[in-house]
Amino acid sequence: MVKSGFEALSLTRAGHVATITLNRPEKLNALDPKLTEELHSALDMLAAEMEVRAVVLTGAGRGFCSGADVNQQLASLEGQRAPALARGIVELAPHIRNMPQPVIAAVNGVAAGAGLGIALACDVRIASEAARFSCIFVKRSLVPDTGSSYTLPRLVGQGIAREMALTGNIYDARWALEKGLVNTVVPAERLLEEARAMARDMASNPPICVRSIKQLLNQHDDDLEEILPLESAANAPSSGSEDRLEAVRAFLEKRQPVFKGR
């Protein structure tokens, strides 16, 4: 198994299959600037490798990805300058979707907020029995972003998408399977084995044809990238509000927020 050097994630290759593992387990693989930048870089690297025919994306520890790092969000809301990134979190969804190779999300734990958006942007989702899913944006006084306002209703329909987006509730893997959010659910100890087996199955097919199939299926939908500025515009009224700051502080202080509608 060949490894590549990153700090906030690990990238390994075995045969024609590459595995990206988000590696901030103490933060449930929350996306800070370093992890975001490295994930973009890893995707760029793999997209250019003809020998890589399928990609597995997973997380270390108990989380797949808990979304944007809330500590970073609080610092930004309090006026601290965040590192400038050429491509941020929301751009991860079209980046994954536009990868030439099929990408399989091996959802080992919580996939929330932007982490949900990343999982939804993958071609296939295999969930561990320990996986949990939440369109948690509303709990942080945000609208769904990272493309999830586009991908979620296309997978589960408008009714379930609106339930998830408007409540911010957490749902288990069996519920996700029943609603069509994931393709299959497997025991935790078999998750990577099953995901890599599916990746090898895809990689055993003619690679030019596989890439063409992914591109063709993407074209059956409207362009995902067109939704990103709409998500950003929809976030504008609440993203700088008092309720937004209260949502982030309450989460970090482990208390119930008190929203005032301003």
Buried (B, 14 or more C-beta within 10 A) or exposed (E): EEEBEBEBBBBBBEBBBBBBBBBBBEBBBBBBBBBBBBBBBBBEBBBEBEEBBBBBBBBBBBBBBBBBBBBBBBBBBEEEEEEEEEBBBBBBBBBBBBBBBBBBBBBBBBBBBBBBBBBBBBBBBBBBBBBBBBBBBBBBBBBBBBBBBBBBBEBBEEEBBBBBBEBBBBBBBEBBBBBEBBBEBBEBEEBBEBBBEBBBEBBEEEBEEBBEBBEEEBEEEEEBBEBBEEBEEBBEEBBEBEBBBBBBBBBEEEEEBEBEEE
